[in-house]
């Protein structure tokens, strides 16, 4: 790679592969590699891919951005710390009671997912604040000390503290944390007032509990990574991607591990946002189809929706996250027959180990990758640039024995059925996501990435009747590339729940000022220069007596100068109409939460422009290969092109296959792909 001091790099640890992208900040040139993930110890996979990329860590003086599923895996596998819960007397059952809704309303045998802390580890303390944060009953410190003694006997590793109305006054929580740390050396303590200063008692308690539950795992992950980097004389900064698409330092990730819960999928969406705002593709549906799952997100007018609540299993969290939907459809998704004999694909995955049947030490069940290999879409000698030779005969035997023979069909038809079902599952997930957002999917372009995304991009385009499909440069490593475009981002909020009628805007401005100060101090501590800081302010508002809110962007200086509350009400009415299609004009409105987003701008990668071609891709032609169409089932002779040799404005007409070391793009008959100035493939259907 050379010893350029202007390097930065990103690593995305997925369920199947660990990806690295190394970027030259001056030229925009980048280098990428891919290595199998190591679920038993993700650090091994990270070090393996760094070594494979021959990256000279001492030469990297910029930063290393890392996204991982470590937190999510810890939670799903229930491998977090032994955690206790401390709350206001009378409220220990809030996590047990949860919310009234349930996913299987008519299932009389349904059992709710239990809270992450069992009831015998939930403790109560005598203390009480009113809804304004005023003290009704002082904190009984002896109660806290008695609980501390029990915690030591029970070998508790982490404690979550969530008192009623602590978002208004954190004094009791802070004192409780102080006592617990004194009485139980080595224990970790999470308090709700440090994590989320908002109402909704159940969500606040679950968010705090999960933060405590994850803390030791995330601390070990970050500190071990930092130690390995230091031993290799890495001189730059470590940035961890957050659930909301921003980044934070390793120290803050250790302090607030809950924000890493959806760290992994956000990188690709951030990359999609970058492309949306630099290449005039403003309306995108991003589709990240990797080895294990498929992540979907909608970008409208160059913006992705950030949700204020998240759901993990059946738990609700007060956590800002990208609005990403996930289904079990990846290259490693297993094809199987249910008890009725119907073909199914996923959600189970062969993962990195044992992997698809065609892998050298592959599993015993056929996958999407085996199906694609069986009908000619993948070159068995060029998978991962030849690093993993694929066994075509074993893949075909698996499809034949487990799918084709039981369904009384030939092998190509069975393999096509596996891929068509994967396309159908993803198309339905995309429709559900866009319809939920009130959008028509036909008004969007499809951005397909991940190792398996380009394989089925054209077929998804056909199924959904979308405008075009975009396959970005380095699609298999696009999530890692997208991480190089993130900004430092922190969210701060405060519940006030005050009517807009007669509201003291000066008081609101003072509360905003306090949140902004927190944001400025956090960015300063992370080394973000004042000139690179941006502060965004929004309000969560609703009509009186409603439960849920809409977010409203308001310039307070203008609002105070041009009409005060009336200006805010006008902005609320406009936003409410955008979300719901109507407004209850004239009805009283309430400001529920104040929100501040503190952002530290990070220099963005330069997009390297390709040499212009003539429109004819003959120089990139590698040869021909027979493959079966998913549209009509015919075996067709496909021209095979090497993507690295395609030039800007080159047009590839189907049937064709565009190969690169880590991915394959299929261009069916009736479709064409044009290379844009920076190397993206733009796939469109021929006008009939």
N, C-alpha and C positions, 0 to 999 in steps of 0.2 A: 504493500500500500504506500510505501514512502513514509517520510517523516514530516509531513506538513503539519504546522502548528494550528491550522485552521480546520481541523477535523472535529466533527461531532458524530455520535452514533446512537442508535436506538435498538433495543432488543425487545421483541414481543414473544413471551412464553405462552404458547397455546397448548391445547390438550394433546396435539399430535406432533407438532413441530415447533422448534424455537428458531425465530428469524432474527437476523441482524441486517441493518442498513447502515453503512458508513458513508457520511456525506462530506465532500470538500466544500466548505462554506464560501470560498471565493469563486469557484467555477460552476457549482451546482452538480458536478459529476458525483456519482455515487457507486458504491460497490456493495453487493449483497451476498449473503450465504444463508443456508438453511441446514438445520441439524435436528435429528429426532429429539423430542422432549424426553425428560427423565422425571416422570411423575413422583418417583420415590424421593427425589432430591432435585428440585428445579435448578439449584445452583450448578449442578454438574452440567446440565444442558446449556446454561449460560456460558460457562467457561469453555465448553466444547465448541460452541459456535464462534466465540471470540478467537479461539485457537485456529479454527477452520478458516476464518476470515484473515488470518495472519495480521491481526490488528496490533500495532505497536502502541500499547496503552500509555506509556510515558509521553508520547507525542501528542496525545489528545488533551488540549488545554481548555477546551470548551466544555461540553457537558455530555452526559450519558443519560438518555431517557429510557425508562424501563416500565413496561406494563406487564402485568401477570395476573393469573387466575388464582394465586396463592390464597388470598382471603376467601374467595368463593369456594374453593376446594376444601379449605379448612372447615367452613361452615356446613357445606353439603355432606361432608364425611364425618361431621361431628367430632373433630379432632382438636377443638379449642381448649382453652384453659378451664380448669374446674372453677366455676364462677358462682358467686353468691349475689343476692339482690337485697338492697337495703332501701326501705321506703317509709313514708309517713304512716303512723299507726292507723290501721283500718283500711289500708290500701294495698296489702301484699298480694291480693288476688287479681289485681288489674291485668298482669300479663296472662293469667289463666282465663279470665273472662273474655278478653280480647274484644272484637267487634261482632255484631250480631250476624253478619252475612257469612255464608259458607259456600264453597264451590259446588257441593253436591246436595242441593236443598232437599231432594226427595229420597235420599238414601238413608233409610232408618238405621243402617249399620255404620254410617259414616263416623269416623273419629278424627277430631281436629288435631292438627300437628301440635304437639305440646310445646310450651315455651322453652327457650334454651336453658332456663334455670329451673330445676325441679322445685316444687312448692316447699319442701323441707329445707331448702337453702334460701328461702325468701324471709327476710327479717324486718321487723317493724321498730321504729324509733318514735318516741314521744316528741312531737314538734308540730307546729301548724302555722302556715301563712294564709292570709286571705287572698282573694283574687287580685288585689292591688300589690301584693308583696309585703303588706304590713304584718308584723308578728302578732299572732293570736296566742300561741303557746311557745315558749322558748325551747331551744334544743336541750334535751336531757342527755348530757354528755356521759352520764353513767350508763345509760342504755347503750350508747355506742361502744363503750369499753367492754360491756358484757358480751356484746355481739362479737367484738374483736377476739375475745377469749375463745368463743365457740369456733370462730373461723380458723384459729390456730389448731384447735383439736381436730377439725375436719379437713385439714390440709388444703384449705382454699387458696387458690393462686391469684384470683382476680375478683374484684368487687365492683358492682355497678350501684351507684347511689342516685336515686331519682325521687325527690320530694315534691309534694304537691305545690304548684305555683312557684317553683324554684326559678323558672324563667323570668320572673319578676324581681326576685331577690335571692341571690345565690349564697348568702351568708351562711345559712345552716348547712348546705351541702359542702361548702369549702371547709368549714370547721370539722365536719364529719370526716372528710378526706384527711385532714391534718391528723386527727386522732387515730384513724385506722393505720396510717403510715407509721405513726409513732409506736403503736401497739403491735403491729404486725410487720416487722421489717422484711423487705423483699416482696411484699404483695403489691400488685398494681391496682389502682383505683381509678375508675372513670365516673365523673359526675355529669349529670345531664346539662347543667348550666354551662359547662365548657364545650359541650357537643352541639346542642340545639336549644336556642332560647325561644322556643315556640310552645303554644298550647297544644292540646291533644295528648292526654295523659298516657293512653295506651301506646301510641306511636313513639312518644318520647321515652317511655320506659324500655321498650323493645330496642330502640336505637342505642340507648345507653348500655343495655345488657350485652348486645352484640359487639359493641366497641370494646367492652371489657373482655369478652370471650375471645376476641381475635388478637388482643394486644400482645400476648407472649409469642404467638406464632409469627406475627408481622415483625415484631422486634427481632426475633431470631433470623428471619429472612433478610431484613435490611442490614442488620449488623454483620451477619456472615458475608453478605455481598460486599459491604463496605470494606471488611477486613481483607477479602480476597483481592479487591481492586487495589487497596493500599499496598498489599504485598507485591503487586505487579506494577507499583509506582504510577498508578493512574493519578493525573494531576488536575483533572477537571471536577465538575460538580455532578452529583447524582440527582436526577429528577424522577420522581415516581408519578405515573399518570393517575388521575383521579376519575371517579365515577362520572363527574360532570364534564369531562373532556378537557379539563385543565391539568396543571402539574403542580407538584409541591416537592419540597426537599425531603430527603430521607428522614431527617429529624422530625419533621411534622407528620410524616407517615407513621412513624413509631408512636408519636403522641396521640394521633387521631386515626387509628387504623380503619375505622369504619368507612372512611372516604376512599379506601382502596378496594372496596368490595366488588365494584364493577370496573376495575382498572383495565382489564384486558380488552374488552370490545370497543372502548372509546377511541383508540388510536385511528382505526380506519375511518370512523365518522369524522374525526378531526381532519384527516387527510381529504375526505370528501368535501368538507366545508372550504378547505383551502382551494381545491379545484373549482368549486362552485363560484367562488369570489374572484378567481383569477382567469378562468377560461370561459366565462359567460354561460356556464351551465348552472343556472340559478335554482332550478327545481330538480332534485335528484332523489331517487330511492336508492340507498346504499345497501348492497347485499354482500356480506362477507361469508363465503362458503369455504370453510377450512376442512380439516380432517374429521372433526367431531361434531360441529354444530354450524348453524347458519344464523347470522345476526342481521337484522333489518332495521333501518332507520330512515325517516323522511326528512329531507332538507327542502324547505320552502323559502323562496326569495333569498337564498344564501344563508338561511338560519336553520339550525336544528333545535327542536323543542327540548328544553331541559325541564324534567319533571321535578316537583318538590317532594314527592313521595315515591317510595319504591316498595315492591313486594318481593320477598324472598320466601319461598315455600308459601305459607299462609300468613307470614308475619308482615306487618306494615311498618315501614321505617320513614322517619322524617329525614330524607337524604336526597340531595340534589343529584340527579342522574340524567344522562342522555336517554331520550325516549327510544330505547332499543328493545326490539322484540326478538326472542330467540326460539328456534325450533331445532329438533334433533335431526338435521339433514347435513351431512358432510361427506367427504370422500371416503371416510371410514365407516359410515352408517351401514348397519347390517341389514341385508335383505332376508326376509323370513316369511313363512306362511302361518297365519293364525289358525285357531282351532276350526274355523269354518273353511279353511283352505284358501283364504284370500291373501294376496300378496301385500306385504307391508315393508316399508323402508324406515329404519330408525324406530325410536330415538336411540336405541343402543348403538354403541360404536366400538369398533375394534381398536380405536386409539392408536398410539404409537407402538404399543406392545400388547398383544402380539402383532397387531396390524392386519391389513387385508390378507386374503389367502395367497395372493400373488407375491407377497413379501418373502424374502429368503427364509425367515422364521415365522411366517404368517400364521394367522388363526385358522379356525376350522369352519368359519361361516363366511359366505360370500358378501361382498360389500359393493357400494357404488363404484369404487375404483376398479374392482374386479369386473363389473359389468362394462365399464368404459373400455377397459383393456380388451375384453372379449370381442367387442365389435369394431375394433380398429382405431379407436380414438386416441389411444396412448401407445407410444413406441416403447416396448418393454426394455429396450437397450438404452433409452435416453431419459429415464425417470430420475429426477433430481440431477440432471446432467450426467447420468450414468452411475451415480454413487450407489443407487439401490437397484440392482438388476431385478426385473420382475419375471415371475414364472407364469407365462401365458397359459401353458397346459393346465397348471393347477387351478388358475382362475376359471377357465372354461369348465373344468371337471366339477368345480364347486357349484357353478351356476347350473350346469346340466343336472347334477344329482339332486340338489336341494330346491331348485326352482322349476327348471324346464320339465323334467320328468314327472314330478307330482302334478303339474298343471297341464300335462299332455301337449306341450308345445316344443318347437325347436329352440336351440340355444340362442340364436340371434333375437328371436321374438321375446324370449324370457329376459335377456339382458336389456333389450330396448324397454321392456315393461318396467324394469327396475329404475332405469333413468327417467322414463316418462312419469313414474310415480313420484320420484324425487322432485322433478320439475313441478308437478301438480301441487305437492305439499308446500313448496316454496311460494308458488304463485298465489295459493290461497292465503298464506301468511302475509304476503305483500298486500293483497286486497283487503284483508282484515285490518291491517295497520293503516292504510290510506283512508279507508272508509271511516274508521274510528276518528281520524283527524278531519273528517269532512272533506276529503280531497278525492278527485277523480284520477285514478292511476294513469290514465291516458294522457294527462297533462304533464307527466314527468318523464325523465330519462332514467335509465337503470345503470347504476355504477356497480359493476361486478368485480370483485376481487377475492382474495383468498386463493389457495392453490386450486380449488375445484370450481370456483365461481365462473371463470371464463369458459369452462367446458360446456356449460349449459346456458350461457348468457343469451344466445340467439333464440333458443327454444323458449326461454322465459319471456323474451321480447315478443315472440309470436303469440304465446298464450295470453299475455296481458294487454296486447295491442298498444304497447308503449311507443313513444317517438323513436327512441334509439337506445342502444346499450353501449356503455363505455367500458372498455377494459383498460385500466391505467397502466402506466409503465410499472414493471415489477409487481404484477398483481398478487403473487404469492407472498410478497413481503410488504404489501401496501400498508398494513396496519402499523408495522414498524416504521415505514416511511412517514406515515401520518403523524406518528409521535414526534417527529422532528419539527412539526408545524405548531405544536401546542404552545400556549402561553401559560405562565404561572397564573393560577386562579384560586381565589378564596371567597367563600360565601359567608355572609354575616346576616343575622336576622334578629328581630325582636317583635314579639307579640304585644300589641297595644289594645286591640279590640275597642276602638272608639268611633262613635258616630261622626259622620262628616258634618252634621248640623252643629253649628256653633263651635267647631274645632279650632283650637289654638294652634295655628300653623307655626308659630314661633317655637312652641313646645315640641312639635313634630320635627322641626328643623334641628333642634338641639339633640333629639334622640338620634336623628340621622348623623349628626356630627360625631356622636360617640361611636357609632358603628364605623364611620369612615376613618376615625382615628385608629380603631382596631385594625382596619384593613391596611392603612398606611404603615403602621408599626410592623405588621406581619410581613409586608412586602420588603420593608427596610431590613428586617432581620434576615430575609432570604437574599439580600444583596441586590435588590432591584433598584436601579437609579430612579430618582424622582421623575426624570424626563420620560421614563419608560412605563410609568404607572398610569392606569386608567381606572376611574371609579364610576360604576353604574348604579343608579338607584331605581328601585321599583317598589310599588305598593301591592299587597294582596288585598283585594276589595271584594265586597259582596253586597247585595241588597239586605236590608234589615230582615232578620229572622231566617235568612238562608244559612246553609251549612258550609258549602264549599265556595271557593274564591276564584277570581281571575286576576292575572298579574297585569298591572298598569304602569307604564313608563311615564313619569311626569318630571318636568324640569321645575323644581320648587322655586327657583329664583323668578322664573317667568310667572308661575302660578300665583305667587304672593304679589307680584307687581301688577298682574293683569286681571285679577278677579278672585284670588284666593280660592276658597272651597268650590266656587262655581267652575273654575278652570279644571280642578281635579275631577269634579263630577262629570264634566263634559268628556274628559279623557276616559273615565270609567265607562260611560255610556257607549262610547265608540268601541272600546275594547270588548265590552260585553256582547255587543252586536256581532263583532268578528267571531267570537267563540260560539255563541248560541243562536245567532241569526235574528235575534229580537232584543229589545230592552224594555224594562219597566220604568219608563221615563217618569220622573216626578216622585218616585218612591225613594225613601231615605236609604242612604248607603253607609256602609261601615268600612273603615280601614282596619283590617285584622292584623297584618304583619308589615313591618318595614324591612326591606331587603337591600343589602349592599353587596355588589360584586367588585372585589378588588383584583385587578388584573395587572400582571407585569408582562409587558410585551417582549417577546423573544424574536430575534432576527429570523426571518423565514427563508427557507431554501430557495435558491434560484432555480427556475425551470429552464433546463438546457434545451435550446432549439436544435432540432435535427436539420441535417442537410436536406434541401428540397430535392424531390425526385421528379420523375416524368409522369407519374401516375401508373406506370407499368412496373410491377414488382418482380420482373423476371430474374434480376440479380439475386433475389432472396430465395428463389426456388431451390428446394433440396431434392425433390423427387415426387413420387406418387405413392399413395397407400389406399387400399380398399377399406371402406368403412360403411356402416349401415346408418341410414337416415332415421331419425326419430319421428320424422313427419310422415313418411309413406312406407318405411320399412325396407326400401330398396338398398341393395349393396351398390355403392357408387365409387368411382375412382376419384379420390380427393387429391388435389395438388397440395403438397406440404411445403410451407415457407418457414424460413428462419427469421424470427421476429427481429433479432438484432441487426439484420441486414436490410430491413425495410426502411424507407426514407419518407419524409413528410410528403403528403399528397399521393402516396402510392395507394392503389385500390386493389384489394383482394376480393375476387368474386367467388362465391360458392359454387359447387362444393369444394371446400378447402380446409386445411388445418394449419394454424399458425403455432409453431412450437417455440418454446423457450425453455431453459434448463429446469424451471420449477413450475411450469404451468403449460396448459394447452388451450387454445381458443378454437372452437369449431365454428366454421362459417357454412351453414347448410346451403343447398341449392335454393336460389330465390333471394339470397341475402348477399350483401356486400359489406366490406369493412374498409374504411378510409383512415389513413394515418394522419393525425392532426400535427400541428407544428412542433409539439413537444413529445410526440411519440405515443399518445393514447390511440387506441383502436376505437373508431366510432362505427358501430354495426347498425345497419338499417336494412329494412326489408325492401325489395324492389317494388316499385309501383306496378300494380297489376293492370 
